[in-house]
Amino acid sequence: MTSIIVDRLDGLSSSVAIKGPCRVATTANITLSGTQTIDGVLVAVGDRVLVKNQTTASENGIYYVDTGSWRRTKDFSRSNDIVTGTQVFVTSGTVGGGASFIVATTGSITIGTTSITFSQSPSLSSLGGSAAGINGFKFDFDTVALLIADTTKTYSNTTAGDYIRTRAEGFAYEVAASGASDHHVTTGGGLKLYVLPIDQGYYVSAFWNGAGDPTTAIQLAADTARDANAKLIGIHGTYAVTDTIVLECDGDLSQMIIEADGAAVSPVVRFGTVSGTPTSYRKMMLPRARNSTRVSGEWGEGVGVELANCNTCSLFVPSATEFEVGLDCGGYNSGFAYNTVELGFIYSNKINKRISPKGATGWANQNTFIGGRFGFNTGDFTTSGYVGTRQVVIAKGSTLNGGPNNNIYLNSSIESDLVEYMIEFNESANYNQFINCRYEGTANNVLFTTGTAS
């Protein structure tokens, strides 16, 4: 019995039915050597190419691109590797991208001797089907931006249930009914589209064309992931928003930088809710938050990241910088409790981190904060000064339930020569612990205010 996998370039050795995908397929006779442009794609060394249009048809097959002469791939080099109907999928190309081709030659086939011909396999959509599959895409676009800008596809030449793909990103969409109101994206031609999940997750960039204000698209992606109980995934980049981004799902947005005017948008990012049922049992790597309008030398305004009304969640806050409060944690009408929060770079905020109930019936108990680097730069507040600055504040706030209690800070770096007080315990903040933290610098260590015992 042959092995299942030869390698990623040479494809499958044990199957004559379906071969490993090729990057591109030829549309005319070519020279089988060197890198070249085929069907609009500049192939590179290591690419698999379906060669199907040679003048000498016995040369047809799957080849491995090289700087010199090409060689046949191992899954298409022996006479017992192919039969009539053997199928090959092509991922890219103006003509052949997204299509499958089948061996049309009948009878016994000898590689290098028998003339091999290919025909395009009919797709599910061309047969009237509307189920997504490897051949189920009716239309392909190079990018999300081109798809959303497109005016050529309308409801006159497209049917609800058709599938569309973007090649660069690999995103998939389903055409919604013309009267739909729950769709995610609308194209220039008026097509309403649903974004389809990939590996049980939604990519933020599948909802946005990359231009203009991304706020609505990011929030729609977050709400879609929440409602589908799916992951939300963000791609590296800076996103300037004009309203709070609210997250209540699993996912990884840690490569995204969300920036806003802290005076106009506060908090910039919120995980959890301000009312209703708490957000529970989620695992989220939040985006980085940055105040885009802090005046040099002065305190920033607003809150960068808020963790509110959530319990038993596992969260990562990579950074929050240049706000009045960088990271703010607490419950409104419910609790912020039993969470594990990993911290990154919490810097250059008047108060770098605060934990405090936000409403009369909220609480903030039994959380574990791991790591984190809290600090200030020398030139941060040369105008405003450092009176009132804090690294960490643990405060009762307006709650009637008592202040934060039984919270643990583990291995955090809380150091500065500039801050007025590194830690402030403010009114009924009880049984909070700092374990193996780093304290360094000439600033005052701790401020205790009325009714505090920690």
Order of alpha helices (4+ residues) and beta strands (2+ residues): beta-beta-beta-beta-beta-beta-beta-beta-beta-beta-beta-beta-alpha-beta-beta-beta-beta-beta-alpha-beta-beta-beta-beta-beta-beta-beta-beta-beta-beta-beta-beta-beta-beta-beta-beta-beta-beta-beta-beta-beta-beta-beta-beta-beta
